[in-house]
Amino acid sequence: MFRAIILFATLFLFSGPLVAQDRAAVERQFQTWLKQTVWPRAKAKGVSRKTFKAAFSGVSLNWKLPDLVPPGSKPQTPKRQRQAEFGSPGKYFNRGSIDGATLVGRQMATRHAATLAAVEQKTGVPGRIILAIWGRESGYGRVKIPHDVFQVLGTKGFMSTRAGYFTDELLAALQIAQAGHAPKSAMKSSWAGALGQPQFMPTSFLDYAVDADGDGRADIWGSEADTIASIGNYLAKHGWVRGRDWGFEVTVPPAVSCSLEGPDQGQAIARWEALGITRVSGRPFPAHERQGEGYLLMPAGRSGPAFIVTPNFYVLKDYNMSDLYALFVGHVGDRIQYGVGDFSERWGAVGGLFRSDVAAMQRALEAQGHDVGGADGLPGFRTRRSIGRWQSDNGRPATCFPEAAMKATLVP
C-alpha cells in the first residue's frame, strides 16, 4: 500500500507536460538542434561561426515562456481567462497609459521636430502617429526590454506552438548580429522576440529598419532618429496613404445598424454622412476626406465610442493586429498634436466573459451560417456584426457585442 501511495504521488507531481520532461535531456536536444538544424541554415545566410557561437554563448532554454511544447508532450488547452480584448475595451484606454504617452509624446515632438518633419516629408506618415507608436511600444525607449533575443527565439523555435515561425525569426536575428547593427549585449527583446524601441520582429528589422543618423547602422536600440525613421518606413511600406487621416469619432444614429461595421463594407465618407453619421465635434468631415473610402468601427458595439476610419487605420493594424491598438495610436497621436480630450462617448460596462464562453458563442453562430472570423474567443469586427445580425433576426436590440444573456440562448 505504501509503495502504491508513493507511486501515485510521483505520477501526480510529475503529470504536467513541462515537469514530466527530463529537462537536462531536453537541454541536450536543444543544443543538438542548434548545431544540426539552425547552424546550417544560418551559415547559408552568411552568418559566421564566430557570430553564431557568440549569440548562443551561455544560452539555455527559457522554460518560463508561454506556449511551449517540449519534445514528447502535447500542446496544453488554454486556461479559461479574461483579457482586455474580450473584456471591456475601455480598459485598454486607462488614464495612466493615455496621459503618459501624451505627455512624453509632446516632449519628444519638440525634441525631435526636425527628424519627424523629415520622415513625414519622405514617407507621408505624420509625426504624431510615429510618436504614438513609439510611446505604445516602448514608452519612448524608457521601458526596459528584459530578454536575450537568442534565448527567446531559440526556445520558441525549438519547442513552441509556432516553432517554424520563430525559427525563421531566430535566423533573422543572427543576420542582424552578423551585420553589426548591435552587439549581443544590446540584442534584448520582448518575450515574443520583438526588438528595440519600435519592437520590430527580426524579419521586420531586416525589411524596414533605417539608418537615419548616418552612422552605418540601423540602431533601433539606442538611436532615436533611427527609431523614428524605421517606424515611418514600416508604415509607408505597408501602404500609408499620404494626406489622409486615420479616422474620426462619430455619432451613429439608431437607424444605422452596427452590423455595417468592417473594412469589407466601406463606402465614401459622404455616403456615411448621408445616412446621418456625424462627427462628435460638430465639424464637417474634411472636404478631401469626404470622397475617400471610410469604414464603420464600433469596438464595443453600441456600448462605446464609434468611428469612421480610413485605410490608414488598417495600416496601423499591420503594426499590431488589434482594433484597440490602432485606435489607441490614432487617439494618442491626436492628443499629442491637437490637444484633443477623451472620446466623447464613454465606454460601457461590457465584457466580463471568459474567452471560452465567447468561443462557444462563435461556434453556435457559425453553425447558423454566420462568418465570425474564427472561433478564437475574441470579439473582432466579424463576430461583433454577426452578433448584431443574430440579435436583429431574433427580435432583440442590436448591440453588436457579446453578452452573458446571449450565451444561454445560443449555447444550450
C-alpha positions in Angstrom: 0.0 0.0 0.0 2.8 2.4 0.9 4.6 1.8 -2.4 1.3 2.3 -4.2 0.8 5.7 -2.5 4.4 6.7 -3.3 3.9 5.7 -7.0 0.6 7.7 -7.2 2.1 10.7 -5.6 5.1 10.6 -8.0 2.7 10.3 -11.0 0.7 13.2 -9.7 3.6 15.5 -9.1 5.2 14.9 -12.5 2.0 14.8 -14.5 2.4 18.3 -16.1 3.9 18.3 -19.6 6.8 20.6 -18.7 7.6 18.9 -15.4 7.3 15.4 -17.0 10.3 16.1 -19.2 13.8 15.4 -18.1 14.9 19.0 -18.6 18.6 18.1 -18.8 17.8 15.8 -21.7 15.7 18.4 -23.4 18.5 20.9 -23.0 20.8 18.5 -24.7 18.3 18.1 -27.5 18.2 21.9 -27.8 21.9 22.1 -28.2 21.9 19.4 -30.8 19.1 21.2 -32.7 21.1 24.4 -32.7 24.1 22.6 -34.2 22.4 20.3 -36.7 19.4 22.4 -37.7 20.0 26.1 -37.0 23.7 26.4 -37.8 23.5 25.0 -41.4 20.6 27.4 -42.2 22.4 30.3 -40.6 25.6 29.6 -42.4 23.7 29.5 -45.7 22.5 33.1 -44.9 26.0 34.4 -44.4 26.3 34.1 -40.6 29.8 33.3 -39.4 30.7 30.6 -36.9 32.1 33.4 -34.7 28.7 35.2 -34.7 26.8 32.0 -34.1 28.9 31.0 -31.2 28.7 34.4 -29.6 24.9 34.5 -30.0 24.4 31.2 -28.1 27.2 31.5 -25.6 25.6 30.6 -22.2 22.2 30.4 -23.7 19.8 27.7 -22.4 16.1 27.2 -22.7 13.8 29.6 -21.0 11.1 27.4 -19.5 9.0 30.4 -18.4 7.9 31.5 -21.8 4.3 30.8 -22.9 3.1 28.3 -25.4 5.9 25.8 -25.0 5.6 22.3 -26.3 8.6 20.2 -25.1 9.5 17.1 -27.1 7.2 14.3 -26.4 4.4 16.5 -25.0 1.2 17.8 -26.5 0.0 21.5 -26.5 -2.0 22.4 -23.4 -5.6 23.5 -23.6 -5.6 27.3 -22.8 -7.0 28.0 -19.4 -10.2 30.0 -19.0 -9.1 33.6 -18.6 -10.2 37.1 -19.1 -8.2 39.6 -21.3 -8.7 43.1 -22.5 -9.7 42.0 -26.0 -12.9 40.3 -24.7 -13.5 42.4 -21.5 -14.4 46.0 -21.7 -12.4 47.7 -24.5 -12.3 50.7 -22.3 -9.6 49.1 -20.1 -7.2 49.5 -23.0 -7.5 53.3 -22.6 -6.6 53.6 -19.0 -5.8 57.0 -17.7 -2.1 56.3 -17.0 -1.3 54.9 -20.4 -3.1 57.7 -22.3 -1.7 60.6 -20.2 1.8 59.2 -20.1 2.0 58.6 -23.8 0.6 62.0 -24.5 2.8 64.0 -22.1 6.1 62.4 -23.1 5.0 62.4 -26.7 4.7 66.2 -26.7 8.2 66.5 -25.2 9.5 64.2 -27.9 7.7 66.1 -30.6 9.6 69.2 -29.6 12.9 67.4 -29.2 12.8 65.6 -32.5 10.8 68.1 -34.6 13.4 68.2 -37.4 13.7 64.4 -37.7 9.9 63.9 -37.5 9.4 66.6 -40.2 12.0 65.0 -42.5 10.4 61.5 -42.0 6.9 62.8 -42.7 8.1 64.6 -45.8 9.7 61.4 -47.1 7.1 58.8 -46.1 3.8 60.8 -45.7 3.4 59.4 -42.2 2.5 62.1 -39.7 5.0 62.6 -36.9 2.2 62.3 -34.3 1.4 58.8 -35.5 5.1 57.7 -35.3 5.3 59.2 -31.8 2.2 57.4 -30.6 3.5 54.0 -31.8 6.9 54.7 -30.2 5.2 55.5 -27.0 3.0 52.5 -27.0 5.7 50.0 -27.9 8.5 51.1 -25.5 7.5 54.2 -23.6 9.7 56.2 -26.0 12.6 53.9 -25.2 12.2 54.2 -21.4 10.7 50.7 -20.8 13.3 48.1 -20.0 13.3 45.3 -22.5 14.5 42.3 -20.5 15.1 39.2 -22.5 18.0 37.8 -24.6 16.6 37.6 -28.1 18.6 34.4 -28.9 17.3 32.7 -25.8 13.7 33.7 -26.5 13.7 32.8 -30.2 15.9 29.7 -29.7 13.5 28.4 -27.1 10.4 29.2 -29.1 12.0 27.9 -32.3 12.9 24.6 -30.7 9.7 24.0 -28.8 6.6 26.2 -29.2 3.3 26.0 -30.9 4.7 28.2 -33.8 8.2 26.7 -34.0 8.7 27.3 -37.7 7.8 31.0 -37.4 10.2 31.6 -34.5 13.0 29.6 -36.2 12.8 32.0 -39.1 12.9 34.9 -36.7 15.9 33.4 -35.0 17.8 33.2 -38.3 16.9 36.8 -39.0 18.2 37.8 -35.6 21.5 36.1 -36.4 21.7 38.0 -39.6 21.2 41.3 -37.7 24.1 40.3 -35.4 26.3 39.4 -38.3 25.7 42.8 -40.0 26.9 44.5 -36.8 23.7 46.6 -36.2 24.0 45.9 -32.4 26.3 43.9 -30.1 24.9 40.8 -28.4 24.6 42.7 -25.1 22.1 45.1 -26.8 20.1 42.4 -28.5 17.3 42.4 -26.0 13.7 41.5 -26.8 10.2 41.0 -25.5 9.0 37.6 -24.5 7.9 37.2 -28.2 11.3 38.2 -29.6 10.4 41.8 -30.6 13.5 44.1 -30.7 14.3 47.6 -29.7 12.3 50.7 -29.2 9.9 50.1 -32.1 9.6 46.4 -31.1 10.3 45.0 -34.6 10.4 41.3 -35.0 13.8 40.4 -36.6 12.4 39.9 -40.1 10.7 43.3 -39.9 14.0 44.8 -38.9 15.7 43.4 -42.0 12.8 44.7 -44.2 12.1 48.1 -42.6 14.8 49.4 -40.2 16.5 52.6 -41.4 19.8 54.3 -40.6 18.7 57.9 -40.2 21.6 59.3 -38.3 24.2 58.2 -40.9 26.4 56.0 -38.7 26.1 53.0 -41.0 23.9 51.0 -38.6 20.1 50.8 -38.2 20.2 51.2 -34.4 16.7 50.8 -33.1 18.1 50.2 -29.6 20.0 53.4 -29.0 19.2 55.8 -31.8 16.0 57.8 -31.5 16.5 59.1 -35.1 16.7 55.5 -36.4 13.7 54.5 -34.4 11.6 57.3 -35.7 12.6 56.7 -39.3 12.2 53.0 -39.0 8.6 53.3 -37.8 7.8 55.7 -40.5 9.3 53.5 -43.1 7.4 50.5 -41.8 4.0 52.3 -42.1 4.9 53.7 -45.5 5.9 50.3 -46.9 2.6 48.9 -45.6 0.5 51.4 -47.6 0.1 54.5 -45.6 -1.9 56.9 -47.7 -0.3 60.3 -47.7 -2.7 63.2 -46.8 -5.4 61.1 -45.2 -6.2 60.9 -41.5 -6.6 57.6 -39.6 -10.2 58.3 -38.6 -12.8 60.3 -36.7 -15.1 59.7 -33.7 -18.7 59.9 -34.8 -22.3 59.6 -33.7 -24.2 56.7 -35.2 -28.0 57.2 -35.2 -30.2 54.3 -34.1 -31.4 53.8 -37.7 -27.9 52.9 -38.8 -27.2 49.2 -37.9 -24.0 48.4 -36.0 -23.7 45.4 -38.3 -22.5 47.7 -41.0 -19.1 47.6 -39.3 -16.0 46.3 -41.0 -13.3 47.0 -43.6 -15.2 45.0 -46.2 -18.2 47.3 -46.0 -16.5 50.5 -46.8 -18.1 53.4 -48.8 -17.4 57.1 -49.4 -17.4 59.1 -46.2 -20.0 61.3 -47.9 -22.3 58.3 -48.1 -21.9 57.7 -44.4 -22.8 61.3 -43.8 -26.0 60.8 -45.9 -27.0 58.0 -43.6 -26.9 60.5 -40.7 -23.5 59.8 -39.2 -21.8 63.0 -38.0 -18.5 63.9 -36.2 -18.8 64.3 -32.5 -17.0 67.6 -32.8 -19.9 69.0 -34.8 -17.4 70.0 -37.5 -17.9 68.6 -41.0 -15.6 65.9 -42.3 -12.6 67.5 -44.2 -13.5 68.1 -47.8 -10.7 66.0 -49.1 -11.8 63.1 -46.9 -15.5 63.1 -47.9 -14.9 61.3 -51.3 -12.4 58.8 -49.8 -13.5 55.5 -48.6 -14.3 55.1 -44.9 -15.3 52.2 -42.7 -17.5 52.0 -39.6 -15.7 50.9 -36.4 -17.6 50.1 -33.2 -15.1 48.3 -30.9 -17.7 47.9 -28.1 -20.8 47.8 -30.3 -23.4 50.1 -29.2 -21.8 50.4 -25.7 -19.0 52.7 -26.5 -17.5 55.2 -29.0 -17.9 54.8 -32.7 -15.7 55.8 -35.5 -15.4 56.2 -39.2 -11.9 55.1 -40.1 -9.8 55.3 -43.2 -7.5 52.8 -44.9 -4.7 54.2 -42.8 -6.4 52.7 -39.7 -5.8 49.3 -41.2 -2.2 50.2 -41.9 -1.8 50.7 -38.1 -3.3 47.3 -37.6 -0.5 45.9 -39.7 1.8 47.0 -36.9 -0.3 45.2 -34.3 -3.4 43.2 -35.3 -5.7 44.8 -32.8 -8.5 47.3 -33.4 -7.8 48.7 -29.9 -4.1 49.1 -30.6 -4.7 51.1 -33.8 -7.3 53.2 -32.1 -5.0 53.9 -29.2 -2.3 55.0 -31.6 -4.6 57.3 -33.6 -6.1 58.8 -30.5 -2.8 59.4 -28.7 -1.4 60.9 -31.8 -4.3 63.4 -32.0 -3.8 64.3 -28.3 -0.1 64.9 -28.9 -0.6 67.3 -31.8 -4.1 68.7 -31.5 -4.7 68.6 -27.7 -8.0 66.7 -28.1 -9.6 65.3 -24.9 -11.1 61.9 -24.2 -13.6 60.2 -26.5 -16.9 61.9 -26.4 -18.8 58.7 -25.8 -18.0 56.7 -22.7 -17.1 53.0 -22.8 -19.9 50.9 -21.4 -19.6 48.2 -18.8 -19.5 45.4 -21.3 -17.4 42.2 -21.4 -16.5 40.2 -18.4 -16.9 36.9 -20.3 -14.4 34.1 -20.4 -12.7 33.6 -23.7 -14.1 30.1 -23.8 -17.7 31.5 -23.5 -17.2 33.8 -26.4 -15.7 30.9 -28.5 -18.7 28.8 -27.7 -21.0 31.6 -28.9 -18.9 32.0 -32.0 -19.2 28.3 -32.8 -23.0 28.5 -32.4 -23.2 31.5 -34.7 -21.0 29.6 -37.3 -23.5 26.7 -37.1 -26.2 29.2 -38.1 -24.2 30.4 -41.1 -22.6 33.5 -39.7 -19.0 34.4 -40.6 -17.5 35.3 -37.2 -13.9 35.2 -38.4 -13.0 32.1 -36.5 -14.0 30.7 -33.0 -11.0 32.2 -31.2 -12.9 33.7 -28.3 -12.0 37.3 -29.3 -14.9 39.6 -30.5 -13.4 41.1 -33.7 -15.5 43.0 -36.1 -16.8 39.9 -37.9 -18.0 38.5 -34.5 -19.5 41.8 -33.4 -21.5 42.3 -36.6 -22.6 38.7 -36.6 -24.0 39.2 -33.1 -25.8 42.3 -34.3 -27.4 40.4 -37.2 -28.4 37.5 -34.9 -29.9 39.9 -32.4 -31.9 41.6 -35.1 -33.1 38.3 -36.6 -34.3 37.3 -33.1 -36.2 40.4 -32.3 -33.5 41.8 -29.9 -31.9 45.2 -29.9 -28.7 45.0 -31.9 -25.8 45.8 -29.5 -23.1 44.0 -31.6 -21.1 42.8 -28.6 -21.1 39.5 -26.7 -23.4 39.5 -23.7 -23.9 36.9 -21.0 -27.6 36.7 -21.6 -27.0 35.6 -25.2 -24.9 32.6 -24.2 -27.9 30.8 -22.6 -29.9 31.1 -25.9 -27.0 30.4 -28.3 -25.3 27.7 -26.3 -27.9 25.5 -24.6 
